[in-house]
Amino acid sequence: MWKDIVDDIWTNYRGRFLCSLAGLVISSLFLILGFWATLFVLLFVGGGFFIGYKIDRKEDLVEWLDRLLPPGYHR
């Protein structure tokens, strides 16, 4: 019975479930750590997600840095 309920939620309401869970985690961090520490944690989580996304898609991070930074800046 519970497996059917969880499977139904995961199949039909995945986005709502994950965003609600993310909201719960972020609000808990805000209450425990405070505003600035939570922003700091979320900034690094977002950066790690972005870098992981680029690595998963087998994109070259050096090429991305070349577009972002001035020429020859990171060498």
PDB file with SEQRES, HELIX, SHEET and CRYST1 records, atoms N, CA, C and O in Angstrom:
SEQRES   1 A   75  MET TRP LYS ASP ILE VAL ASP ASP ILE TRP THR ASN TYR          
SEQRES   2 A   75  ARG GLY ARG PHE LEU CYS SER LEU ALA GLY LEU VAL ILE          
SEQRES   3 A   75  SER SER LEU PHE LEU ILE LEU GLY PHE TRP ALA THR LEU          
SEQRES   4 A   75  PHE VAL LEU LEU PHE VAL GLY GLY GLY PHE PHE ILE GLY          
SEQRES   5 A   75  TYR LYS ILE ASP ARG LYS GLU ASP LEU VAL GLU TRP LEU          
SEQRES   6 A   75  ASP ARG LEU LEU PRO PRO GLY TYR HIS ARG                      
HELIX    1 AA1 TRP A    2  ASN A   12  1                                  11    
HELIX    2 AA2 ARG A   14  LEU A   33  1                                  20    
HELIX    3 AA3 PHE A   35  ASP A   56  1                                  22    
HELIX    4 AA4 LEU A   61  LEU A   68  1                                   8    
CRYST1    1.000    1.000    1.000  90.00  90.00  90.00 P 1           1          
ATOM      1  N   MET A   1       0.806  -1.183   0.000  1.00  0.00           N  
ATOM      2  CA  MET A   1       0.000   0.000   0.000  1.00  0.00           C  
ATOM      3  C   MET A   1       0.860   1.261   0.000  1.00  0.00           C  
ATOM      4  O   MET A   1       0.649   2.149  -0.827  1.00  0.00           O  
ATOM      5  N   TRP A   2       1.830   1.354   0.919  1.00  0.00           N  
ATOM      6  CA  TRP A   2       2.679   2.545   0.980  1.00  0.00           C  
ATOM      7  C   TRP A   2       3.531   2.680  -0.267  1.00  0.00           C  
ATOM      8  O   TRP A   2       3.792   3.788  -0.736  1.00  0.00           O  
ATOM      9  N   LYS A   3       3.961   1.553  -0.798  1.00  0.00           N  
ATOM     10  CA  LYS A   3       4.773   1.597  -2.016  1.00  0.00           C  
ATOM     11  C   LYS A   3       3.977   2.188  -3.172  1.00  0.00           C  
ATOM     12  O   LYS A   3       4.519   2.949  -3.974  1.00  0.00           O  
ATOM     13  N   ASP A   4       2.693   1.844  -3.263  1.00  0.00           N  
ATOM     14  CA  ASP A   4       1.842   2.399  -4.320  1.00  0.00           C  
ATOM     15  C   ASP A   4       1.658   3.905  -4.151  1.00  0.00           C  
ATOM     16  O   ASP A   4       1.674   4.651  -5.130  1.00  0.00           O  
ATOM     17  N   ILE A   5       1.485   4.346  -2.916  1.00  0.00           N  
ATOM     18  CA  ILE A   5       1.308   5.775  -2.651  1.00  0.00           C  
ATOM     19  C   ILE A   5       2.576   6.541  -2.996  1.00  0.00           C  
ATOM     20  O   ILE A   5       2.520   7.573  -3.664  1.00  0.00           O  
ATOM     21  N   VAL A   6       3.718   6.038  -2.541  1.00  0.00           N  
ATOM     22  CA  VAL A   6       4.993   6.701  -2.826  1.00  0.00           C  
ATOM     23  C   VAL A   6       5.278   6.690  -4.322  1.00  0.00           C  
ATOM     24  O   VAL A   6       5.755   7.685  -4.869  1.00  0.00           O  
ATOM     25  N   ASP A   7       4.993   5.583  -4.983  1.00  0.00           N  
ATOM     26  CA  ASP A   7       5.203   5.500  -6.430  1.00  0.00           C  
ATOM     27  C   ASP A   7       4.306   6.491  -7.173  1.00  0.00           C  
ATOM     28  O   ASP A   7       4.741   7.118  -8.138  1.00  0.00           O  
ATOM     29  N   ASP A   8       3.060   6.632  -6.727  1.00  0.00           N  
ATOM     30  CA  ASP A   8       2.141   7.590  -7.343  1.00  0.00           C  
ATOM     31  C   ASP A   8       2.630   9.024  -7.149  1.00  0.00           C  
ATOM     32  O   ASP A   8       2.603   9.821  -8.087  1.00  0.00           O  
ATOM     33  N   ILE A   9       3.073   9.352  -5.948  1.00  0.00           N  
ATOM     34  CA  ILE A   9       3.595  10.702  -5.684  1.00  0.00           C  
ATOM     35  C   ILE A   9       4.829  10.958  -6.529  1.00  0.00           C  
ATOM     36  O   ILE A   9       4.950  12.023  -7.133  1.00  0.00           O  
ATOM     37  N   TRP A  10       5.746  10.004  -6.584  1.00  0.00           N  
ATOM     38  CA  TRP A  10       6.986  10.199  -7.338  1.00  0.00           C  
ATOM     39  C   TRP A  10       6.719  10.317  -8.837  1.00  0.00           C  
ATOM     40  O   TRP A  10       7.383  11.092  -9.525  1.00  0.00           O  
ATOM     41  N   THR A  11       5.762   9.562  -9.341  1.00  0.00           N  
ATOM     42  CA  THR A  11       5.473   9.574 -10.775  1.00  0.00           C  
ATOM     43  C   THR A  11       4.712  10.827 -11.194  1.00  0.00           C  
ATOM     44  O   THR A  11       5.038  11.440 -12.211  1.00  0.00           O  
ATOM     45  N   ASN A  12       3.706  11.207 -10.423  1.00  0.00           N  
ATOM     46  CA  ASN A  12       2.814  12.291 -10.838  1.00  0.00           C  
ATOM     47  C   ASN A  12       3.164  13.659 -10.265  1.00  0.00           C  
ATOM     48  O   ASN A  12       2.834  14.681 -10.867  1.00  0.00           O  
ATOM     49  N   TYR A  13       3.826  13.694  -9.117  1.00  0.00           N  
ATOM     50  CA  TYR A  13       4.070  14.967  -8.433  1.00  0.00           C  
ATOM     51  C   TYR A  13       5.538  15.139  -8.061  1.00  0.00           C  
ATOM     52  O   TYR A  13       5.848  15.697  -7.008  1.00  0.00           O  
ATOM     53  N   ARG A  14       6.437  14.668  -8.908  1.00  0.00           N  
ATOM     54  CA  ARG A  14       7.864  14.690  -8.596  1.00  0.00           C  
ATOM     55  C   ARG A  14       8.368  16.112  -8.359  1.00  0.00           C  
ATOM     56  O   ARG A  14       9.054  16.363  -7.367  1.00  0.00           O  
ATOM     57  N   GLY A  15       8.042  17.039  -9.248  1.00  0.00           N  
ATOM     58  CA  GLY A  15       8.510  18.418  -9.120  1.00  0.00           C  
ATOM     59  C   GLY A  15       7.999  19.078  -7.858  1.00  0.00           C  
ATOM     60  O   GLY A  15       8.759  19.737  -7.148  1.00  0.00           O  
ATOM     61  N   ARG A  16       6.717  18.909  -7.572  1.00  0.00           N  
ATOM     62  CA  ARG A  16       6.139  19.502  -6.363  1.00  0.00           C  
ATOM     63  C   ARG A  16       6.775  18.916  -5.113  1.00  0.00           C  
ATOM     64  O   ARG A  16       7.066  19.632  -4.155  1.00  0.00           O  
ATOM     65  N   PHE A  17       6.985  17.614  -5.134  1.00  0.00           N  
ATOM     66  CA  PHE A  17       7.574  16.951  -3.973  1.00  0.00           C  
ATOM     67  C   PHE A  17       9.004  17.422  -3.731  1.00  0.00           C  
ATOM     68  O   PHE A  17       9.368  17.763  -2.605  1.00  0.00           O  
ATOM     69  N   LEU A  18       9.821  17.439  -4.800  1.00  0.00           N  
ATOM     70  CA  LEU A  18      11.221  17.829  -4.640  1.00  0.00           C  
ATOM     71  C   LEU A  18      11.353  19.298  -4.253  1.00  0.00           C  
ATOM     72  O   LEU A  18      12.195  19.639  -3.423  1.00  0.00           O  
ATOM     73  N   CYS A  19      10.540  20.169  -4.837  1.00  0.00           N  
ATOM     74  CA  CYS A  19      10.613  21.588  -4.482  1.00  0.00           C  
ATOM     75  C   CYS A  19      10.112  21.831  -3.064  1.00  0.00           C  
ATOM     76  O   CYS A  19      10.644  22.691  -2.362  1.00  0.00           O  
ATOM     77  N   SER A  20       9.104  21.095  -2.636  1.00  0.00           N  
ATOM     78  CA  SER A  20       8.645  21.210  -1.252  1.00  0.00           C  
ATOM     79  C   SER A  20       9.718  20.740  -0.286  1.00  0.00           C  
ATOM     80  O   SER A  20       9.938  21.354   0.758  1.00  0.00           O  
ATOM     81  N   LEU A  21      10.383  19.654  -0.638  1.00  0.00           N  
ATOM     82  CA  LEU A  21      11.474  19.149   0.189  1.00  0.00           C  
ATOM     83  C   LEU A  21      12.630  20.148   0.234  1.00  0.00           C  
ATOM     84  O   LEU A  21      13.220  20.369   1.291  1.00  0.00           O  
ATOM     85  N   ALA A  22      12.952  20.749  -0.908  1.00  0.00           N  
ATOM     86  CA  ALA A  22      14.010  21.764  -0.947  1.00  0.00           C  
ATOM     87  C   ALA A  22      13.621  22.967  -0.092  1.00  0.00           C  
ATOM     88  O   ALA A  22      14.464  23.517   0.616  1.00  0.00           O  
ATOM     89  N   GLY A  23      12.364  23.379  -0.148  1.00  0.00           N  
ATOM     90  CA  GLY A  23      11.896  24.482   0.688  1.00  0.00           C  
ATOM     91  C   GLY A  23      12.002  24.165   2.169  1.00  0.00           C  
ATOM     92  O   GLY A  23      12.363  25.029   2.968  1.00  0.00           O  
ATOM     93  N   LEU A  24      11.692  22.937   2.534  1.00  0.00           N  
ATOM     94  CA  LEU A  24      11.810  22.515   3.927  1.00  0.00           C  
ATOM     95  C   LEU A  24      13.262  22.553   4.386  1.00  0.00           C  
ATOM     96  O   LEU A  24      13.554  23.023   5.485  1.00  0.00           O  
ATOM     97  N   VAL A  25      14.170  22.060   3.552  1.00  0.00           N  
ATOM     98  CA  VAL A  25      15.594  22.053   3.900  1.00  0.00           C  
ATOM     99  C   VAL A  25      16.122  23.480   4.015  1.00  0.00           C  
ATOM    100  O   VAL A  25      16.841  23.796   4.963  1.00  0.00           O  
ATOM    101  N   ILE A  26      15.773  24.347   3.058  1.00  0.00           N  
ATOM    102  CA  ILE A  26      16.261  25.729   3.084  1.00  0.00           C  
ATOM    103  C   ILE A  26      15.707  26.476   4.292  1.00  0.00           C  
ATOM    104  O   ILE A  26      16.439  27.223   4.942  1.00  0.00           O  
ATOM    105  N   SER A  27      14.434  26.289   4.602  1.00  0.00           N  
ATOM    106  CA  SER A  27      13.877  26.969   5.769  1.00  0.00           C  
ATOM    107  C   SER A  27      14.497  26.449   7.065  1.00  0.00           C  
ATOM    108  O   SER A  27      14.695  27.218   8.006  1.00  0.00           O  
ATOM    109  N   SER A  28      14.803  25.158   7.125  1.00  0.00           N  
ATOM    110  CA  SER A  28      15.475  24.611   8.308  1.00  0.00           C  
ATOM    111  C   SER A  28      16.875  25.182   8.449  1.00  0.00           C  
ATOM    112  O   SER A  28      17.300  25.528   9.552  1.00  0.00           O  
ATOM    113  N   LEU A  29      17.598  25.284   7.333  1.00  0.00           N  
ATOM    114  CA  LEU A  29      18.923  25.899   7.381  1.00  0.00           C  
ATOM    115  C   LEU A  29      18.837  27.344   7.834  1.00  0.00           C  
ATOM    116  O   LEU A  29      19.672  27.802   8.614  1.00  0.00           O  
ATOM    117  N   PHE A  30      17.837  28.067   7.354  1.00  0.00           N  
ATOM    118  CA  PHE A  30      17.666  29.461   7.728  1.00  0.00           C  
ATOM    119  C   PHE A  30      17.433  29.594   9.227  1.00  0.00           C  
ATOM    120  O   PHE A  30      17.986  30.488   9.868  1.00  0.00           O  
ATOM    121  N   LEU A  31      16.616  28.707   9.786  1.00  0.00           N  
ATOM    122  CA  LEU A  31      16.338  28.771  11.217  1.00  0.00           C  
ATOM    123  C   LEU A  31      17.539  28.354  12.055  1.00  0.00           C  
ATOM    124  O   LEU A  31      17.764  28.905  13.132  1.00  0.00           O  
ATOM    125  N   ILE A  32      18.309  27.389  11.572  1.00  0.00           N  
ATOM    126  CA  ILE A  32      19.439  26.878  12.345  1.00  0.00           C  
ATOM    127  C   ILE A  32      20.672  27.762  12.186  1.00  0.00           C  
ATOM    128  O   ILE A  32      21.307  28.119  13.179  1.00  0.00           O  
ATOM    129  N   LEU A  33      21.018  28.120  10.954  1.00  0.00           N  
ATOM    130  CA  LEU A  33      22.268  28.828  10.681  1.00  0.00           C  
ATOM    131  C   LEU A  33      22.126  30.341  10.624  1.00  0.00           C  
ATOM    132  O   LEU A  33      23.080  31.056  10.935  1.00  0.00           O  
ATOM    133  N   GLY A  34      20.987  30.836  10.244  1.00  0.00           N  
ATOM    134  CA  GLY A  34      20.796  32.262  10.041  1.00  0.00           C  
ATOM    135  C   GLY A  34      20.811  32.588   8.555  1.00  0.00           C  
ATOM    136  O   GLY A  34      21.094  31.733   7.716  1.00  0.00           O  
ATOM    137  N   PHE A  35      20.499  33.849   8.247  1.00  0.00           N  
ATOM    138  CA  PHE A  35      20.317  34.271   6.864  1.00  0.00           C  
ATOM    139  C   PHE A  35      21.595  34.191   6.052  1.00  0.00           C  
ATOM    140  O   PHE A  35      21.608  33.553   5.000  1.00  0.00           O  
ATOM    141  N   TRP A  36      22.678  34.824   6.511  1.00  0.00           N  
ATOM    142  CA  TRP A  36      23.904  34.918   5.704  1.00  0.00           C  
ATOM    143  C   TRP A  36      24.593  33.568   5.556  1.00  0.00           C  
ATOM    144  O   TRP A  36      25.112  33.257   4.483  1.00  0.00           O  
ATOM    145  N   ALA A  37      24.606  32.774   6.595  1.00  0.00           N  
ATOM    146  CA  ALA A  37      25.219  31.449   6.494  1.00  0.00           C  
ATOM    147  C   ALA A  37      24.428  30.562   5.532  1.00  0.00           C  
ATOM    148  O   ALA A  37      25.009  29.770   4.790  1.00  0.00           O  
ATOM    149  N   THR A  38      23.104  30.699   5.548  1.00  0.00           N  
ATOM    150  CA  THR A  38      22.280  29.933   4.615  1.00  0.00           C  
ATOM    151  C   THR A  38      22.545  30.361   3.182  1.00  0.00           C  
ATOM    152  O   THR A  38      22.646  29.513   2.295  1.00  0.00           O  
ATOM    153  N   LEU A  39      22.661  31.672   2.938  1.00  0.00           N  
ATOM    154  CA  LEU A  39      22.996  32.145   1.592  1.00  0.00           C  
ATOM    155  C   LEU A  39      24.350  31.618   1.144  1.00  0.00           C  
ATOM    156  O   LEU A  39      24.517  31.239  -0.015  1.00  0.00           O  
ATOM    157  N   PHE A  40      25.311  31.591   2.050  1.00  0.00           N  
ATOM    158  CA  PHE A  40      26.643  31.073   1.751  1.00  0.00           C  
ATOM    159  C   PHE A  40      26.568  29.597   1.354  1.00  0.00           C  
ATOM    160  O   PHE A  40      27.170  29.189   0.360  1.00  0.00           O  
ATOM    161  N   VAL A  41      25.837  28.808   2.121  1.00  0.00           N  
ATOM    162  CA  VAL A  41      25.690  27.379   1.825  1.00  0.00           C  
ATOM    163  C   VAL A  41      24.997  27.185   0.477  1.00  0.00           C  
ATOM    164  O   VAL A  41      25.439  26.370  -0.333  1.00  0.00           O  
ATOM    165  N   LEU A  42      23.917  27.926   0.231  1.00  0.00           N  
ATOM    166  CA  LEU A  42      23.182  27.791  -1.031  1.00  0.00           C  
ATOM    167  C   LEU A  42      24.019  28.224  -2.226  1.00  0.00           C  
ATOM    168  O   LEU A  42      23.896  27.648  -3.307  1.00  0.00           O  
ATOM    169  N   LEU A  43      24.866  29.228  -2.048  1.00  0.00           N  
ATOM    170  CA  LEU A  43      25.751  29.665  -3.124  1.00  0.00           C  
ATOM    171  C   LEU A  43      26.712  28.547  -3.519  1.00  0.00           C  
ATOM    172  O   LEU A  43      26.904  28.281  -4.705  1.00  0.00           O  
ATOM    173  N   PHE A  44      27.309  27.900  -2.536  1.00  0.00           N  
ATOM    174  CA  PHE A  44      28.247  26.826  -2.835  1.00  0.00           C  
ATOM    175  C   PHE A  44      27.549  25.567  -3.348  1.00  0.00           C  
ATOM    176  O   PHE A  44      28.104  24.857  -4.186  1.00  0.00           O  
ATOM    177  N   VAL A  45      26.356  25.284  -2.866  1.00  0.00           N  
ATOM    178  CA  VAL A  45      25.594  24.150  -3.401  1.00  0.00           C  
ATOM    179  C   VAL A  45      25.241  24.416  -4.861  1.00  0.00           C  
ATOM    180  O   VAL A  45      25.359  23.523  -5.700  1.00  0.00           O  
ATOM    181  N   GLY A  46      24.812  25.632  -5.166  1.00  0.00           N  
ATOM    182  CA  GLY A  46      24.503  25.989  -6.549  1.00  0.00           C  
ATOM    183  C   GLY A  46      25.726  25.923  -7.442  1.00  0.00           C  
ATOM    184  O   GLY A  46      25.641  25.449  -8.575  1.00  0.00           O  
ATOM    185  N   GLY A  47      26.866  26.395  -6.946  1.00  0.00           N  
ATOM    186  CA  GLY A  47      28.104  26.308  -7.715  1.00  0.00           C  
ATOM    187  C   GLY A  47      28.528  24.869  -7.958  1.00  0.00           C  
ATOM    188  O   GLY A  47      28.961  24.522  -9.057  1.00  0.00           O  
ATOM    189  N   GLY A  48      28.405  24.041  -6.947  1.00  0.00           N  
ATOM    190  CA  GLY A  48      28.732  22.625  -7.110  1.00  0.00           C  
ATOM    191  C   GLY A  48      27.797  21.938  -8.085  1.00  0.00           C  
ATOM    192  O   GLY A  48      28.229  21.094  -8.871  1.00  0.00           O  
ATOM    193  N   PHE A  49      26.519  22.289  -8.042  1.00  0.00           N  
ATOM    194  CA  PHE A  49      25.560  21.730  -8.992  1.00  0.00           C  
ATOM    195  C   PHE A  49      25.911  22.150 -10.411  1.00  0.00           C  
ATOM    196  O   PHE A  49      25.858  21.333 -11.330  1.00  0.00           O  
ATOM    197  N   PHE A  50      26.268  23.415 -10.598  1.00  0.00           N  
ATOM    198  CA  PHE A  50      26.605  23.929 -11.927  1.00  0.00           C  
ATOM    199  C   PHE A  50      27.848  23.238 -12.483  1.00  0.00           C  
ATOM    200  O   PHE A  50      27.862  22.827 -13.644  1.00  0.00           O  
ATOM    201  N   ILE A  51      28.886  23.110 -11.665  1.00  0.00           N  
ATOM    202  CA  ILE A  51      30.117  22.446 -12.109  1.00  0.00           C  
ATOM    203  C   ILE A  51      29.841  20.971 -12.408  1.00  0.00           C  
ATOM    204  O   ILE A  51      30.328  20.441 -13.406  1.00  0.00           O  
ATOM    205  N   GLY A  52      29.066  20.308 -11.552  1.00  0.00           N  
ATOM    206  CA  GLY A  52      28.708  18.913 -11.801  1.00  0.00           C  
ATOM    207  C   GLY A  52      27.902  18.746 -13.072  1.00  0.00           C  
ATOM    208  O   GLY A  52      28.075  17.766 -13.797  1.00  0.00           O  
ATOM    209  N   TYR A  53      27.017  19.701 -13.350  1.00  0.00           N  
ATOM    210  CA  TYR A  53      26.229  19.671 -14.582  1.00  0.00           C  
ATOM    211  C   TYR A  53      27.133  19.778 -15.797  1.00  0.00           C  
ATOM    212  O   TYR A  53      26.940  19.063 -16.781  1.00  0.00           O  
ATOM    213  N   LYS A  54      28.123  20.669 -15.738  1.00  0.00           N  
ATOM    214  CA  LYS A  54      29.059  20.836 -16.853  1.00  0.00           C  
ATOM    215  C   LYS A  54      29.899  19.571 -17.041  1.00  0.00           C  
ATOM    216  O   LYS A  54      30.152  19.158 -18.173  1.00  0.00           O  
ATOM    217  N   ILE A  55      30.327  18.962 -15.952  1.00  0.00           N  
ATOM    218  CA  ILE A  55      31.137  17.742 -16.034  1.00  0.00           C  
ATOM    219  C   ILE A  55      30.301  16.586 -16.592  1.00  0.00           C  
ATOM    220  O   ILE A  55      30.785  15.812 -17.418  1.00  0.00           O  
ATOM    221  N   ASP A  56      29.045  16.470 -16.142  1.00  0.00           N  
ATOM    222  CA  ASP A  56      28.172  15.405 -16.647  1.00  0.00           C  
ATOM    223  C   ASP A  56      27.930  15.530 -18.142  1.00  0.00           C  
ATOM    224  O   ASP A  56      27.823  14.521 -18.839  1.00  0.00           O  
ATOM    225  N   ARG A  57      27.845  16.744 -18.635  1.00  0.00           N  
ATOM    226  CA  ARG A  57      27.625  16.958 -20.069  1.00  0.00           C  
ATOM    227  C   ARG A  57      28.929  16.949 -20.846  1.00  0.00           C  
ATOM    228  O   ARG A  57      28.944  17.200 -22.051  1.00  0.00           O  
ATOM    229  N   LYS A  58      30.038  16.655 -20.146  1.00  0.00           N  
ATOM    230  CA  LYS A  58      31.374  16.554 -20.737  1.00  0.00           C  
ATOM    231  C   LYS A  58      31.784  17.855 -21.437  1.00  0.00           C  
ATOM    232  O   LYS A  58      32.405  17.833 -22.500  1.00  0.00           O  
ATOM    233  N   GLU A  59      31.425  18.986 -20.820  1.00  0.00           N  
ATOM    234  CA  GLU A  59      31.826  20.285 -21.342  1.00  0.00           C  
ATOM    235  C   GLU A  59      33.166  20.664 -20.730  1.00  0.00           C  
ATOM    236  O   GLU A  59      33.500  20.238 -19.624  1.00  0.00           O  
ATOM    237  N   ASP A  60      33.920  21.460 -21.450  1.00  0.00           N  
ATOM    238  CA  ASP A  60      35.242  21.875 -21.001  1.00  0.00           C  
ATOM    239  C   ASP A  60      35.109  23.089 -20.083  1.00  0.00           C  
ATOM    240  O   ASP A  60      34.621  24.136 -20.508  1.00  0.00           O  
ATOM    241  N   LEU A  61      35.538  22.956 -18.826  1.00  0.00           N  
ATOM    242  CA  LEU A  61      35.444  24.062 -17.882  1.00  0.00           C  
ATOM    243  C   LEU A  61      36.419  25.182 -18.224  1.00  0.00           C  
ATOM    244  O   LEU A  61      36.132  26.346 -17.945  1.00  0.00           O  
ATOM    245  N   VAL A  62      37.554  24.861 -18.818  1.00  0.00           N  
ATOM    246  CA  VAL A  62      38.526  25.887 -19.195  1.00  0.00           C  
ATOM    247  C   VAL A  62      37.932  26.783 -20.281  1.00  0.00           C  
ATOM    248  O   VAL A  62      38.126  27.998 -20.263  1.00  0.00           O  
ATOM    249  N   GLU A  63      37.214  26.185 -21.217  1.00  0.00           N  
ATOM    250  CA  GLU A  63      36.563  26.977 -22.266  1.00  0.00           C  
ATOM    251  C   GLU A  63      35.512  27.903 -21.658  1.00  0.00           C  
ATOM    252  O   GLU A  63      35.371  29.048 -22.086  1.00  0.00           O  
ATOM    253  N   TRP A  64      34.789  27.419 -20.681  1.00  0.00           N  
ATOM    254  CA  TRP A  64      33.786  28.238 -20.013  1.00  0.00           C  
ATOM    255  C   TRP A  64      34.449  29.387 -19.260  1.00  0.00           C  
ATOM    256  O   TRP A  64      33.945  30.510 -19.271  1.00  0.00           O  
ATOM    257  N   LEU A  65      35.586  29.108 -18.600  1.00  0.00           N  
ATOM    258  CA  LEU A  65      36.324  30.167 -17.912  1.00  0.00           C  
ATOM    259  C   LEU A  65      36.854  31.203 -18.894  1.00  0.00           C  
ATOM    260  O   LEU A  65      36.881  32.392 -18.577  1.00  0.00           O  
ATOM    261  N   ASP A  66      37.274  30.776 -20.078  1.00  0.00           N  
ATOM    262  CA  ASP A  66      37.733  31.717 -21.102  1.00  0.00           C  
ATOM    263  C   ASP A  66      36.623  32.690 -21.497  1.00  0.00           C  
ATOM    264  O   ASP A  66      36.885  33.871 -21.726  1.00  0.00           O  
ATOM    265  N   ARG A  67      35.404  32.206 -21.575  1.00  0.00           N  
ATOM    266  CA  ARG A  67      34.294  33.092 -21.924  1.00  0.00           C  
ATOM    267  C   ARG A  67      33.927  34.012 -20.769  1.00  0.00           C  
ATOM    268  O   ARG A  67      33.525  35.153 -20.993  1.00  0.00           O  
ATOM    269  N   LEU A  68      34.059  33.531 -19.537  1.00  0.00           N  
ATOM    270  CA  LEU A  68      33.636  34.291 -18.370  1.00  0.00           C  
ATOM    271  C   LEU A  68      34.662  35.338 -17.957  1.00  0.00           C  
ATOM    272  O   LEU A  68      34.305  36.487 -17.697  1.00  0.00           O  
ATOM    273  N   LEU A  69      35.925  34.951 -17.896  1.00  0.00           N  
ATOM    274  CA  LEU A  69      36.989  35.830 -17.415  1.00  0.00           C  
ATOM    275  C   LEU A  69      37.679  36.520 -18.584  1.00  0.00           C  
ATOM    276  O   LEU A  69      37.540  36.093 -19.730  1.00  0.00           O  
ATOM    277  N   PRO A  70      38.428  37.589 -18.296  1.00  0.00           N  
ATOM    278  CA  PRO A  70      39.200  38.232 -19.365  1.00  0.00           C  
ATOM    279  C   PRO A  70      40.213  37.254 -19.959  1.00  0.00           C  
ATOM    280  O   PRO A  70      40.608  36.296 -19.295  1.00  0.00           O  
ATOM    281  N   PRO A  71      40.638  37.487 -21.207  1.00  0.00           N  
ATOM    282  CA  PRO A  71      41.582  36.564 -21.859  1.00  0.00           C  
ATOM    283  C   PRO A  71      42.871  36.381 -21.056  1.00  0.00           C  
ATOM    284  O   PRO A  71      43.484  37.352 -20.614  1.00  0.00           O  
ATOM    285  N   GLY A  72      43.268  35.128 -20.877  1.00  0.00           N  
ATOM    286  CA  GLY A  72      44.513  34.797 -20.196  1.00  0.00           C  
ATOM    287  C   GLY A  72      44.487  34.994 -18.694  1.00  0.00           C  
ATOM    288  O   GLY A  72      45.536  34.906 -18.055  1.00  0.00           O  
ATOM    289  N   TYR A  73      43.336  35.254 -18.108  1.00  0.00           N  
ATOM    290  CA  TYR A  73      43.249  35.561 -16.683  1.00  0.00           C  
ATOM    291  C   TYR A  73      43.523  34.352 -15.795  1.00  0.00           C  
ATOM    292  O   TYR A  73      44.167  34.490 -14.755  1.00  0.00           O  
ATOM    293  N   HIS A  74      43.052  33.186 -16.177  1.00  0.00           N  
ATOM    294  CA  HIS A  74      43.169  32.005 -15.311  1.00  0.00           C  
ATOM    295  C   HIS A  74      44.420  31.182 -15.591  1.00  0.00           C  
ATOM    296  O   HIS A  74      44.597  30.123 -14.988  1.00  0.00           O  
ATOM    297  N   ARG A  75      45.283  31.629 -16.475  1.00  0.00           N  
ATOM    298  CA  ARG A  75      46.476  30.844 -16.787  1.00  0.00           C  
ATOM    299  C   ARG A  75      47.675  31.351 -16.063  1.00  0.00           C  
ATOM    300  O   ARG A  75      48.766  30.801 -16.215  1.00  0.00           O  
TER     301      ARG A  75                                                      
END                                                                             
